[in-house]
Amino acid sequence: MAKVGLEFGEKLQIADKKYRIVSEALDLAAILGNLKFGKIERQDIIYEDDTTQARNADGTYPQIPTGEIRGIEVSVKSSAQGQTVFVTIIDMPQSDIEALGLQYRDEVELSDVAIAYSSINGNDNYKIFASKIAKKGGGQPQVTAKPNENKEKQDHK
């Protein structure tokens, strides 16, 4: 039987899940437009099934946090969408994002943007991932010395 629809290739593994990435078929600059920072929303915490508990009424297991974080979710205002969109930053810890000193409505840039698609119970869901966020025009996080480097400097004194 013939397969109908678009083939987007293999799913991309991001932390604990595999996502169907559709961004290769999209013009990201046209879809997102200019982006203005909103705020750091939350940590995207990874959950797993708690099989020691009884199932919920819908047949699923209760969820418990694993202690791992998939990324940091930030809100940005998209000029093309005309609304706030949420982006999960996966390669920057929250402290590095805070070190950028981003203020509300600062223009920002995202690196390595990936838009994932999933269909849950017939509802289309899109999730936006980016490896990094920076102030438009080059605001990089301040580089802080690693704890081991500080110790070595103190040992030489």
C-alpha positions as CSV (number, residue, x, y, z in Angstrom):
1,M,0.0,0.0,0.0
2,A,1.3,3.5,-0.9
3,K,2.4,5.7,1.9
4,V,0.7,9.1,1.9
5,G,2.2,12.3,3.4
6,L,5.5,13.9,4.0
7,E,8.6,12.0,5.1
8,F,10.8,14.0,7.5
9,G,13.3,11.2,8.1
10,E,14.4,9.9,11.4
11,K,13.3,11.4,14.7
12,L,15.8,13.6,16.6
13,Q,16.7,12.5,20.1
14,I,16.6,15.5,22.5
15,A,17.3,14.5,26.1
16,D,14.8,11.7,26.9
17,K,12.5,11.8,23.9
18,K,12.6,11.5,20.2
19,Y,11.0,14.3,18.2
20,R,9.8,14.6,14.6
21,I,11.6,17.7,13.3
22,V,9.9,19.7,10.6
23,S,12.1,22.8,10.6
24,E,14.0,21.7,7.5
25,A,10.8,22.2,5.4
26,L,10.1,25.7,7.0
27,D,11.5,29.2,6.5
28,L,12.3,29.9,10.2
29,A,13.0,33.6,9.7
30,A,9.5,34.1,8.1
31,I,7.8,31.9,10.7
32,L,9.4,33.5,13.8
33,G,10.3,37.0,12.6
34,N,12.0,39.3,15.1
35,L,12.1,37.9,18.6
36,K,11.8,39.9,21.8
37,F,12.7,38.4,25.2
38,G,9.8,37.8,27.7
39,K,11.2,36.0,30.6
40,I,12.6,32.7,31.8
41,E,9.5,30.6,32.4
42,R,10.6,27.3,34.0
43,Q,12.8,24.3,33.9
44,D,11.5,21.6,31.5
45,I,11.7,18.7,33.9
46,I,11.8,15.1,32.7
47,Y,9.2,12.8,34.2
48,E,8.8,9.0,34.1
49,D,6.0,6.5,34.8
50,D,5.7,5.5,38.5
51,T,4.8,1.8,38.0
52,T,4.7,1.2,41.8
53,Q,1.4,3.1,41.9
54,A,-2.0,2.1,40.5
55,R,-2.9,3.3,37.1
56,N,-5.0,6.5,36.6
57,A,-8.5,6.2,35.3
58,D,-7.3,6.8,31.7
59,G,-4.9,3.8,32.0
60,T,-1.7,5.8,32.3
61,Y,0.7,5.7,35.3
62,P,1.2,8.6,37.6
63,Q,4.3,10.7,36.6
64,I,7.3,11.3,38.9
65,P,10.2,13.7,38.2
66,T,13.6,12.0,37.4
67,G,15.7,14.9,38.7
68,E,16.9,15.6,35.1
69,I,16.2,18.8,33.1
70,R,15.5,18.7,29.4
71,G,16.2,22.5,29.1
72,I,15.1,25.9,30.2
73,E,11.8,27.2,28.8
74,V,11.8,31.0,27.9
75,S,9.0,33.1,26.4
76,V,9.7,35.3,23.4
77,K,7.4,37.6,21.5
78,S,7.4,36.7,17.8
79,S,6.7,39.5,15.4
80,A,5.6,37.1,12.7
81,Q,3.3,35.1,14.9
82,G,2.0,38.2,16.7
83,Q,2.0,36.4,20.0
84,T,4.3,34.9,22.7
85,V,5.9,31.6,21.8
86,F,7.8,29.3,24.2
87,V,11.3,28.0,23.3
88,T,13.2,25.3,25.2
89,I,16.9,26.2,25.4
90,I,18.7,22.9,25.6
91,D,22.5,23.7,25.6
92,M,22.6,26.6,28.2
93,P,22.1,26.3,31.9
94,Q,19.8,28.8,33.5
95,S,22.7,30.6,35.1
96,D,24.2,31.3,31.6
97,I,20.9,32.7,30.4
98,E,20.6,34.9,33.5
99,A,24.2,36.1,32.9
100,L,23.2,37.6,29.6
101,G,21.2,40.2,31.5
102,L,18.3,40.0,29.2
103,Q,15.5,42.5,30.0
104,Y,11.8,42.4,28.9
105,R,11.5,43.2,25.2
106,D,15.3,43.0,24.5
107,E,15.7,41.7,20.9
108,V,17.2,38.2,20.9
109,E,18.6,35.6,18.5
110,L,18.3,31.8,18.8
111,S,20.9,29.3,17.6
112,D,20.2,26.0,16.0
113,V,16.4,26.3,16.0
114,A,14.4,23.1,15.6
115,I,10.7,22.9,15.4
116,A,9.2,19.5,16.5
117,Y,5.8,18.2,15.5
118,S,3.6,15.7,17.3
119,S,0.0,14.7,17.1
120,I,-1.6,13.7,20.3
121,N,-5.2,12.4,20.2
122,G,-5.7,14.2,16.8
123,N,-4.4,17.5,18.1
124,D,-1.4,19.1,16.3
125,N,1.4,20.2,18.7
126,Y,4.5,22.1,17.9
127,K,7.5,22.6,20.2
128,I,10.4,24.9,19.5
129,F,13.9,24.0,20.6
130,A,17.1,26.1,20.3
131,S,20.6,25.3,21.5
132,K,21.3,28.9,22.7
133,I,19.8,32.3,23.1
134,A,21.7,35.6,22.9
135,K,21.1,39.3,22.7
136,K,20.7,40.5,19.2
137,G,24.0,42.0,18.2
138,G,26.3,39.7,20.2
139,G,25.4,39.6,23.9
140,Q,27.2,36.4,25.0
141,P,27.1,35.0,28.5
142,Q,29.9,36.1,30.8
143,V,32.5,33.5,31.0
144,T,33.0,32.3,34.5
145,A,36.0,30.3,35.6
146,K,35.4,26.6,36.4
147,P,35.8,25.7,40.1
148,N,39.0,23.7,39.4
149,E,40.6,26.7,37.6
150,N,39.9,28.8,40.7
151,K,41.5,26.2,42.9
152,E,44.6,26.0,40.7
153,K,45.0,29.8,40.8
154,Q,44.8,29.8,44.6
155,D,47.3,26.9,44.9
156,H,49.9,29.0,42.9
157,K,49.6,32.0,45.4
